[in-house]
């Protein structure tokens, strides 16, 4: 069985707040550079009971060997998470992986005016 050649990790286990923004970071690390690698890093917020994207960063650079990603949105009170989708191909085999952080409930005190 071949070892996993690329890994994904979130910098923190849930979104961070530095008013007036909420943000998230992730890192991809590849032992073997893939032919293609696209990271979609999203900040989602619960709106009417569903997770709705509030901000999106898309980056198609190959992590050699690592690459960091950042996404931010206007700080608004509510439940937030960071979601990452990574897709591409390695040795002509496609891959597609999605993960998300724990939820962070952001208060109006943390986001004045939001």
N, C-alpha and C positions, 0 to 999 in steps of 0.2 A: 504494500500500500504506500502510495506516495505521500510525502509530508505536505501539509498545507503551505502554499507558497506565499499567500498574502493574508494579512490579518487586519482587523479593524478594532479600534478601541476609542471610546469616548473619553475626553480629558476629565470630565466630572460625571458623576452618576445621574445628574439631572441638569436642566438649564440653569444658567447663572443670571443674576440681575445686577446691573449697574445703571440705575435710572439715568437717562430716559430710555435705556435699551435692555432687552433680554437677549442672551446670546448662548451659543453652544459651539463646542469645538470637538473635532475628532481627528484621528491619525490613522493612516494606512501604512503598513509596512510589508514589503515584499522581499522574500528571499531570492526569488527568481523573477525578473521583470516580465510582466505579462505583455502580450501583443497589444492589448487595449485594456483600459481601466478607466471607468467613469464613476465618480462619486457624486451622488445627489444628497446633500445635507440639508435637512428641512427642520424648521421650527414649526411644530403643530400646536394649536390651541383648541380646546373644546368649545365648540359653538353649537348651541341647540342640541347637545348630547352627542355630537360627532367630532372626531379629530379633523380639523381643517388646517391646511398649510397656511402659514402666515409669512414665511420667508423661505427662500430656496437659493442654495449655492450649488452650481454644477461645475465640476472640474474634471477634465479628461486627460490631465497630465499623468504620466506613468510615475508611480512612486519608486524612486531609485536612491536608496532603498526605502526611504520614508517620505511622507508628504502630510502636511497638516492642513486642515480645512476649518473655516469659520463661517458661521451664519448668525445674523442678528436681525431683530425686528423691534419696532416701537413697543415699549413696555406697556402692557395692558393687563389689568387684574384678571385672574382666571387660572385654569389648569393648563400647563404647558409640558411638552416633551420634545426631545431632539430625536429625529429619525434619520437613519442613514441607509441608503441603498447604493450598493456597489455592484457594477456589472462590467463585463468585458470578456476577454478570451485569453487563455493560457494554453500553450501547445495545441492551438486550434480547437480547444474545448471551451465552450461558453460557460460562464459562471454568472450568477445573479443572487445576491445576498442582501437581506434587509434586517435591520435591528433597530431598536429604540431604547431610550433611557427610561428611568423611572419618571413618574409624573411629579412636577413641582407646582404647588398651588401658590400663586403670586397674589399678594394682597394689595389693596388700594394704597396702603401705607408704603409699600415697596415701590409702587408706581404712581406717584402723585400726578393727578391729572389724567391717568389712564384708567 
